[in-house]
Amino acid sequence: MLYKRRIDRFLIVAVPVVIFVYASTRPIKRLGADMPPQFIDTPPSARGKQRAADVELAHKYWELAISAMQWRYTYGSPLPDTPPDDFRLYGDTPSASEPLSLSRFRYWHRFQQVWLLPETWKTSREWSTLWLTDPIMRAGDWFDRTLKDWVGKP
């Protein structure tokens, strides 16, 4: 019979647990912490201090992209042509010859270029039981609306 063998008892427990764990972990794409080399926008004529300042500025804009932009725009979605208001650094300009607003547009353009590159993104799995709780919440909301319509609005 089915329940008499030890392996059957194990499978009766293990298979639903494996299915639940698999359904509760979803692949999530996030920007990688390591800035892609294509993101650095340094002119070929740049030397020493200017190059170091551009690399530092690129790191600041990349940190800004990780902390703000990846939450606003999802993987694969198009980015707007102009940088959003929160894609802005506050503080000193990178050099006296270039205002910070110009570097903001420069690095927004660079960000648009690396946005869809596969090496820019890292995939991980994240625990989420929304697949289980969302239908229950939607059913509760539907029941609440139906009950209010049937009884009359309070």
Backbone torsions as a table, in degrees:
resi	resn	phi	psi	omega
1	MET	NA	171.9	-174.4
2	LEU	-69.3	-42.0	-173.1
3	TYR	-88.7	-5.1	-174.3
4	LYS	-81.8	-24.6	-180.0
5	ARG	-90.0	143.7	-177.7
6	ARG	-63.4	-38.5	-179.3
7	ILE	-64.9	-33.4	178.4
8	ASP	-64.5	-43.4	178.7
9	ARG	-63.5	-40.0	178.9
10	PHE	-64.3	-45.2	-178.5
11	LEU	-66.6	-34.1	179.2
12	ILE	-62.1	-32.4	178.2
13	VAL	-88.5	-43.8	-171.6
14	ALA	-70.3	-41.5	-176.1
15	VAL	-62.0	-49.4	177.4
16	PRO	-62.6	-35.0	179.0
17	VAL	-65.7	-43.7	179.4
18	VAL	-63.7	-42.3	178.8
19	ILE	-63.9	-42.5	179.1
20	PHE	-63.4	-44.9	180.0
21	VAL	-64.5	-43.7	179.5
22	TYR	-62.5	-43.8	-179.6
23	ALA	-69.5	-23.5	-177.2
24	SER	-91.8	-3.0	175.4
25	THR	-114.0	128.9	-178.1
26	ARG	-120.3	144.7	175.9
27	PRO	-72.9	133.8	-179.6
28	ILE	-124.5	134.5	176.0
29	LYS	-104.1	129.1	178.3
30	ARG	-130.5	151.9	174.5
31	LEU	-63.4	139.1	178.7
32	GLY	-70.8	148.8	179.7
33	ALA	-69.1	-27.9	178.6
34	ASP	-81.9	124.3	-179.5
35	MET	-70.4	131.6	177.2
36	PRO	-67.0	144.8	-178.3
37	PRO	-62.7	-25.3	179.3
38	GLN	-68.8	-16.1	-177.2
39	PHE	-74.7	-26.4	-178.9
40	ILE	-72.0	125.7	-177.5
41	ASP	-112.4	82.2	-179.7
42	THR	-113.3	127.6	177.3
43	PRO	-64.6	150.1	-178.6
44	PRO	-60.0	-26.6	-178.4
45	SER	-81.2	-3.1	-176.3
46	ALA	-68.5	140.9	179.2
47	ARG	-126.0	160.3	171.7
48	GLY	21.5	-96.4	-173.1
49	LYS	-64.8	-41.0	-179.3
50	GLN	-65.5	-41.3	178.6
51	ARG	-63.0	-43.9	178.7
52	ALA	-63.4	-39.5	178.2
53	ALA	-65.6	-39.4	178.6
54	ASP	-66.9	-39.2	178.0
55	VAL	-65.4	-42.9	178.1
56	GLU	-63.0	-42.0	177.9
57	LEU	-63.5	-41.4	178.5
58	ALA	-61.4	-41.3	177.7
59	HIS	-62.2	-39.9	178.7
60	LYS	-64.4	-44.0	178.7
61	TYR	-68.0	-34.0	178.1
62	TRP	-67.1	-41.0	176.2
63	GLU	-62.1	-38.0	176.6
64	LEU	-64.7	-40.4	178.5
65	ALA	-63.6	-41.4	179.7
66	ILE	-67.3	-42.3	-174.3
67	SER	-78.8	-26.8	-174.8
68	ALA	-122.5	-45.2	-170.3
69	MET	-74.6	-37.3	-177.3
70	GLN	-67.9	-19.2	178.6
71	TRP	-86.2	-24.2	180.0
72	ARG	-84.7	-39.3	-178.0
73	TYR	-117.2	132.5	-178.2
74	THR	-87.9	165.1	179.7
75	TYR	-58.0	129.4	177.7
76	GLY	90.6	-13.2	179.5
77	SER	-80.7	148.4	-179.8
78	PRO	-74.1	146.2	176.7
79	LEU	-92.5	147.8	178.0
80	PRO	-66.5	160.2	-179.4
81	ASP	-68.5	-36.4	-179.9
82	THR	-103.8	146.3	-178.8
83	PRO	-67.6	140.8	176.1
84	PRO	-67.4	164.2	-176.1
85	ASP	-61.2	-31.6	-177.8
86	ASP	-85.7	2.8	171.2
87	PHE	-92.8	72.2	-174.1
88	ARG	-148.4	134.4	174.0
89	LEU	-97.4	144.3	176.7
90	TYR	-112.1	137.4	179.1
91	GLY	133.7	-152.6	-175.8
92	ASP	-71.2	150.9	174.3
93	THR	-77.5	152.8	-178.0
94	PRO	-66.3	-33.1	176.8
95	SER	-152.6	162.1	-178.0
96	ALA	-69.7	-23.0	-176.7
97	SER	-82.4	-16.7	-176.5
98	GLU	-129.8	117.2	176.7
99	PRO	-66.6	157.6	-177.5
100	LEU	-62.3	-32.2	-178.9
101	SER	-64.9	-34.4	177.4
102	LEU	-68.9	-38.9	177.4
103	SER	-67.3	-31.5	176.7
104	ARG	-60.3	-46.7	179.1
105	PHE	-68.6	-37.9	177.7
106	ARG	-60.2	-48.0	-177.9
107	TYR	-76.8	-24.1	172.2
108	TRP	-65.5	-42.4	177.3
109	HIS	-62.3	-41.5	176.8
110	ARG	-63.3	-40.7	179.5
111	PHE	-62.7	-39.5	176.6
112	GLN	-62.2	-35.3	-178.9
113	GLN	-70.5	-37.4	-177.6
114	VAL	-92.6	-6.6	-175.2
115	TRP	-56.3	-42.5	-175.2
116	LEU	-98.8	3.7	177.6
117	LEU	-71.1	130.5	-177.9
118	PRO	-61.1	-32.5	-179.0
119	GLU	-72.8	-10.8	177.8
120	THR	-77.0	-25.6	-172.8
121	TRP	-105.8	146.1	173.9
122	LYS	-118.4	136.9	179.5
123	THR	-104.9	133.8	175.0
124	SER	-139.0	169.3	177.6
125	ARG	-107.3	138.4	-175.9
126	GLU	-126.3	141.0	-179.7
127	TRP	-75.0	129.0	178.4
128	SER	-156.5	122.6	177.0
129	THR	-104.4	25.2	178.3
130	LEU	-62.1	-29.6	178.5
131	TRP	-61.2	-23.8	-179.0
132	LEU	-93.8	-42.2	-174.8
133	THR	-85.7	-29.6	-179.5
134	ASP	-59.6	-48.5	178.4
135	PRO	-61.2	-34.7	178.6
136	ILE	-66.8	-43.2	179.1
137	MET	-65.7	-41.2	178.3
138	ARG	-64.4	-39.8	178.1
139	ALA	-64.7	-40.5	177.6
140	GLY	-64.4	-41.8	177.4
141	ASP	-64.0	-42.8	178.3
142	TRP	-61.8	-44.4	179.7
143	PHE	-62.2	-42.1	179.5
144	ASP	-63.0	-45.0	178.7
145	ARG	-64.9	-42.8	-179.3
146	THR	-64.3	-42.8	179.3
147	LEU	-63.4	-41.2	178.7
148	LYS	-66.1	-39.0	177.7
149	ASP	-67.6	-37.4	-177.4
150	TRP	-73.1	-44.8	-178.5
151	VAL	-79.9	-32.0	-174.4
152	GLY	113.8	147.4	-176.6
153	LYS	-73.8	134.0	-178.0
154	PRO	-73.9	NA	NA
